[in-house]
Amino acid sequence: MPSPFLRDLTSDTDLPTTFWQRLDKIARHILPTLFAFLTIIFLSSPLPIPGSTELLLAIIINTVFFWSLWRPSGMPVVNVFFIGLFMDLTESAPFGIHTFTLLLIYGVIEYCRFYLMRVHFFIVWGMLSLIGLSTALLQWFLTCLFRFYFFNPLPALFEACLCIGIYPLFSMVCSRILYFLDKRKLQ
């Protein structure tokens, strides 16, 4: 039982938050998930974008990887589950494959997070390369298994190369967004 003589100092020092501060905090935490959902909607729509299916998976893998690594509060496991579920509903792959692979990516990043935060960018990029390649091959294998048909693995390899190739630019843009969000949080 706490001593009645010790006062709780946090209640005296916390400033009351306004509606706009709470809204700003919620927006900062929901931004990565909102970006992922808008990307799925845009790239799943019937627009004449060549390779939109491969680009969609590459962007979503990069989104889950980056935000799970650098701001896990913006990409919790529940959001990753719903992103995968939404991808399963909009894509033609067997149901559950995207959800399973995105949750697997999240689990790997959670396991390696503290190591990856301290190493050089090229090692993080190498880890994404392994994750992107293994995810594309796992999705290809599971699709072949569920459809009882041997599909050509070249689209899966193209998907992996696209995922690996766009990460530096994606990381740079998301790092700037993360810097801006953290700078706004300090003010």
C-alpha positions as a printed NumPy array, in Angstrom:
array([[  0.   ,   0.   ,   0.   ],
       [  1.435,   3.392,  -0.916],
       [  2.317,   5.804,   1.802],
       [ -0.265,   8.568,   2.358],
       [  2.6  ,  11.003,   2.901],
       [  3.977,  10.572,  -0.652],
       [  2.192,  12.693,  -3.186],
       [  1.748,  11.733,  -6.789],
       [  3.886,  14.27 ,  -8.625],
       [  2.646,  13.388, -12.081],
       [ -0.82 ,  14.807, -11.474],
       [  0.644,  18.213, -10.565],
       [  3.127,  18.445, -13.421],
       [  0.993,  17.153, -16.316],
       [ -0.597,  19.887, -18.304],
       [ -4.122,  19.33 , -19.511],
       [ -4.224,  18.516, -23.192],
       [ -6.532,  20.334, -25.513],
       [ -8.685,  18.771, -28.177],
       [ -6.242,  19.774, -30.939],
       [ -3.267,  18.27 , -29.086],
       [ -5.112,  14.984, -28.679],
       [ -6.15 ,  15.066, -32.334],
       [ -2.539,  15.741, -33.35 ],
       [ -1.33 ,  12.804, -31.264],
       [ -3.933,  10.482, -32.782],
       [ -3.048,  11.666, -36.297],
       [  0.648,  10.994, -35.676],
       [ -0.091,   7.462, -34.553],
       [ -2.542,   6.649, -37.322],
       [ -0.56 ,   8.154, -40.231],
       [  1.368,   4.981, -41.269],
       [ -1.755,   2.822, -41.196],
       [ -3.762,   5.422, -43.084],
       [ -1.002,   5.617, -45.704],
       [ -1.071,   1.827, -46.092],
       [ -4.863,   1.733, -46.512],
       [ -4.845,   4.577, -49.05 ],
       [ -2.049,   2.871, -50.989],
       [ -4.047,  -0.37 , -51.094],
       [ -7.14 ,   1.466, -52.326],
       [ -5.224,   3.434, -54.958],
       [ -3.139,   0.573, -56.349],
       [ -5.988,  -1.964, -56.226],
       [ -8.257,   0.253, -58.284],
       [ -8.432,  -0.457, -62.017],
       [ -5.994,   2.237, -63.096],
       [ -3.617,   1.649, -66.016],
       [ -0.498,   1.466, -63.834],
       [  1.916,  -1.228, -65.033],
       [  2.981,  -3.578, -62.261],
       [  0.575,  -2.112, -59.723],
       [  0.111,  -5.465, -57.959],
       [  3.846,  -5.901, -57.447],
       [  4.249,  -2.252, -56.487],
       [  1.433,  -2.564, -53.952],
       [  3.081,  -5.429, -52.124],
       [  6.486,  -3.721, -52.237],
       [  5.128,  -0.5  , -50.74 ],
       [  3.154,  -2.325, -48.051],
       [  6.162,  -4.462, -47.066],
       [  8.304,  -1.321, -46.876],
       [  5.642,   0.467, -44.849],
       [  5.287,  -2.333, -42.314],
       [  9.073,  -2.766, -42.139],
       [  9.938,   0.914, -41.69 ],
       [  7.222,   1.924, -39.261],
       [  7.483,  -1.273, -37.198],
       [ 11.18 ,  -0.614, -36.852],
       [ 11.282,   3.121, -36.175],
       [  7.855,   3.87 , -34.673],
       [  6.08 ,   0.721, -33.479],
       [  3.355,   2.786, -31.828],
       [  2.332,   3.945, -35.309],
       [  2.203,   0.389, -36.647],
       [  0.918,  -1.94 , -33.9  ],
       [  0.215,  -5.583, -34.623],
       [ -3.549,  -4.999, -34.791],
       [ -3.081,  -2.455, -37.571],
       [ -0.764,  -4.843, -39.435],
       [ -3.439,  -7.523, -39.166],
       [ -6.125,  -5.229, -40.607],
       [ -3.807,  -4.036, -43.381],
       [ -3.171,  -7.655, -44.357],
       [ -6.863,  -8.471, -44.129],
       [ -7.729,  -5.5  , -46.338],
       [ -5.082,  -6.589, -48.849],
       [ -6.545, -10.099, -48.834],
       [ -9.978,  -8.675, -49.594],
       [ -8.759,  -6.514, -52.479],
       [ -6.183,  -8.811, -54.088],
       [ -6.675, -12.038, -56.026],
       [ -4.249, -14.09 , -53.927],
       [ -5.649, -16.84 , -51.701],
       [ -7.276, -15.465, -48.582],
       [ -4.974, -15.07 , -45.604],
       [ -1.627, -15.034, -47.402],
       [ -1.034, -11.284, -47.085],
       [ -2.169, -11.241, -43.477],
       [  0.115, -14.136, -42.602],
       [  3.175, -12.701, -44.335],
       [  2.716,  -9.181, -42.958],
       [  2.337, -10.536, -39.431],
       [  5.451, -12.632, -40.013],
       [  7.361,  -9.516, -41.122],
       [  6.125,  -7.679, -38.038],
       [  7.257, -10.512, -35.795],
       [ 10.732, -10.592, -37.329],
       [ 11.1  ,  -6.828, -36.958],
       [  9.897,  -6.95 , -33.348],
       [ 12.501,  -9.608, -32.647],
       [ 15.382,  -7.742, -34.354],
       [ 14.271,  -4.186, -33.629],
       [ 16.802,  -3.145, -31.008],
       [ 19.685,  -4.562, -33.033],
       [ 18.551,  -2.951, -36.291],
       [ 18.095,   0.47 , -34.705],
       [ 21.813,   0.656, -33.887],
       [ 23.36 ,  -0.526, -37.159],
       [ 24.207,   1.166, -40.443],
       [ 21.592,   1.761, -43.14 ],
       [ 23.087,  -0.855, -45.46 ],
       [ 22.623,  -3.587, -42.862],
       [ 18.992,  -2.531, -42.381],
       [ 18.592,  -2.54 , -46.164],
       [ 20.137,  -6.007, -46.275],
       [ 17.65 ,  -7.199, -43.678],
       [ 14.813,  -5.739, -45.739],
       [ 16.263,  -7.512, -48.77 ],
       [ 16.124, -10.844, -46.97 ],
       [ 12.621, -10.139, -45.72 ],
       [ 11.381,  -8.931, -49.117],
       [ 12.836, -11.916, -50.977],
       [ 11.591, -14.445, -48.448],
       [  8.142, -12.831, -48.335],
       [  7.781, -12.85 , -52.115],
       [  8.924, -16.474, -52.354],
       [  6.711, -17.517, -49.434],
       [  3.69 , -15.882, -51.032],
       [  4.529, -17.529, -54.361],
       [  4.901, -20.93 , -52.684],
       [  1.664, -20.594, -50.703],
       [ -0.217, -19.454, -53.812],
       [  1.08 , -22.479, -55.734],
       [  0.127, -24.717, -52.82 ],
       [ -3.391, -23.314, -52.443],
       [ -4.148, -23.236, -56.181],
       [ -2.614, -26.678, -56.911],
       [ -0.736, -25.17 , -59.834],
       [  2.915, -24.293, -60.43 ],
       [  3.059, -20.594, -61.266],
       [  6.044, -18.886, -62.839],
       [  8.299, -17.556, -60.014],
       [  9.545, -14.563, -62.034],
       [  6.742, -12.188, -60.907],
       [  7.604, -13.031, -57.298],
       [ 11.274, -12.254, -57.951],
       [ 10.284,  -9.005, -59.67 ],
       [  8.18 ,  -8.185, -56.607],
       [ 11.174,  -8.814, -54.341],
       [ 13.505,  -6.699, -56.516],
       [ 10.966,  -3.886, -56.538],
       [ 10.639,  -4.082, -52.759],
       [ 14.42 ,  -3.945, -52.35 ],
       [ 14.89 ,  -1.217, -54.951],
       [ 12.371,   1.291, -53.631],
       [ 13.45 ,   1.024, -49.985],
       [ 16.167,   3.738, -50.016],
       [ 13.799,   6.343, -51.475],
       [ 10.927,   5.142, -49.285],
       [ 13.146,   5.231, -46.208],
       [ 14.338,   8.74 , -46.998],
       [ 10.79 ,  10.067, -47.4  ],
       [  9.503,   8.286, -44.288],
       [ 12.529,   9.44 , -42.273],
       [ 11.694,  13.031, -43.16 ],
       [  8.089,  12.476, -42.142],
       [  9.242,  10.867, -38.892],
       [ 11.61 ,  13.782, -38.234],
       [  8.792,  16.26 , -38.868],
       [  6.421,  14.366, -36.559],
       [  9.012,  14.145, -33.786],
       [  9.901,  17.82 , -34.164],
       [  6.226,  18.75 , -33.872],
       [  5.904,  16.558, -30.797],
       [  8.696,  18.471, -29.051],
       [  7.135,  21.859, -29.672]])
